[in-house]
């Protein structure tokens, strides 16, 4: 890694100030030292990387993926039932061995880098992510997924988690969290014990919440397809008592919602639940193309924004998507909702950093932050007064021609 270099580009989008034309970014030891118009930065005799017809901006923060499932792309279709889709995944995974999961992870890395993701959040069930992602030089947060609906297995699960956590080592690029899978797959006492464990280890938590109508039926009525599935898998708890609460109200009743938590999906929310999210300062992750795959109703994005709730974007897995490209997620968001392009771009950069509690390090281009920077190709005829950079990126941009993480160039 070059310790010092200058990036020169036609345009820079720092995200916290207006766009800069003919700008320079001075990077030293993986940190942004200066970001400004070329004329305002003294001539520095350092390595120069000149990027013609390029706009530099913060790297994308993909806040929800399941990279172990990347090789499920085009393998499973949606047949109108979320639980049927889960069954289909289970059946395919029965035929997989460790190599299939490793191949999925390795395939993911190239896709992420070449599409401009510099920080990725991965949910791991097999525990294979840490070493493979460490070798990728991407910035990563890895959440260990926890599933367990039977009360008699809770002690065993917690013991296994303690052993897992005792062996983890964070680095400059990788940290860790715990992913409680979902209200339909985690016993209420396990929710509470893992939330307490997260506090003990100072770890963030991620949960799939309010993802499907089948989940709502289970919690409200104690019936539906999830009951059948859990019984078939041998993990149904006969003593479980339906809470008769919607998902957010249910988790709030357990006392586990807080600002250190990410709620993923949240497709079905009441106004009262939105108020709870605001009060507890829970971050929200929306996955636009996965949302489309499952033919969901409109996501209440404007309501959440109006309440000041921080929303970020993720791609989810390729079992419910055809790409790990954040540009495509932003295009889908623009297609479906009337959001301003600069707002959408913020969801994929600075908001992603905020949801992860990393906005002091990434998400915008400013002195003191990590040099996680990408370059988007502009057409040669791009003229400042006839084009809007935000509009172009959200509606037309395709080619990521430069990717840097922590001052290291990964794609150029």
C-alpha positions, 0 to 999 in steps of 0.5 A: 500500500502506498503511504501517501498519494494524491487522487485527482478527478474532474468531480468529487462528491464529499456528501457533506458539502456541495460537489467539487469540480477539478478536485484533489484528495490527499491520502496519507497512511489510509486517512484523508488529509485534504479534500478540496479544489485543486487550486486550494491544495498546495502542490505536494510532491507525492504519487498522483493518480489522475482519474479523467472523466471520473467522479470520486465519492465515498465507497458504498456501504452494503449493510446487509448481505448473506455472502455464503449464499451467493452461488444460489443466484438464479437457483430459487424462484419465489412462488408466492410463499415466503416459507416455501422459499425458505424450504427451497433454500434448505433443500438446496443447502442439503446438497452443499459442502463447505467448498460451496460456501467458500466458493460463494464467499470468494465469488462475492468479493470480486462483485463487491469490489468492482461494483463500488462496495467498500464496506460490507455487512455479512451474516454468517451461519457457517463461520467461514467469513472472517478469514476469507473476508480478511484476505479481501481487504474490504472493510467488513462487519461480520454478524454471527447468525443465531437460530434457536426456537427450542427452549431446552437448547438455549444453554447449549447455544449460549455456551457455543456463542461464548466459545465463538466470541472468545476466539474473535480478533478485530482488525482495522478492517473487520469487526463483529456482531451477533445476528438474531435471525428473526422472531419466527426462528428465535425463542424469546428467552434466547433473544434476551440472553443474546442481547445481554451477551452482546452488551457484555462483549460490546457487540452490535446486533442485527435482526430480520424483523417484520419481513413477511405476513407469515411472520405476523400470523405466527406472532399474532395468532400462533398459526400459519406456515411457520408452525408447520416448518418449525415442526418439520425441522424438529425445532418447534417449542410446544410450550411457546406462547404466542405474544399476540403482538406485531414484531416491533412491539414483540421485541420491545416487550422483551426489552432488547431494542436499542441504538446498537441494533439494526432492524433489517427489512421491516416491510410491515410496520404500524405507525405505533411501531415506527414511533417505537423505532424512533424512540429506541433509535433502531437503525433500519436496513432496506433491501430494495431489489429483494423487496421487489423479488418478494413482491412486497407492498410499498416500504414506508420509507418516507414515513421513516425519513420524516421521523428522523429514523436512519435508513441504510441499504443492503442487497440481501443474498443472491437467493433473492436478488441477481446482483450485489451492486449497490448502484442497482439498489439505488436505481430500484429505489428511485424507480419505485419511490419519489426520493431525491437522488442526493437522498438516495445516495446518502442512504448508500453511503453516510447513512450506512456508516451511521447505522453501523456506528462508523460515521466517524470513520467512513461515509463521507470524504473529509479530513480525518476519515478513512480513505474508502473512496470509489470512482464512477465513470462520467461520459466525456460529454458530461458538462457541469451546467447540463448535468446533475451529478446526483441524477447521473449517478442514480439514474445512469451510472454503471461503471465503477472504475476505481475502488480504494479501501483504507488507502489501498487501491483494490480496483483501477 
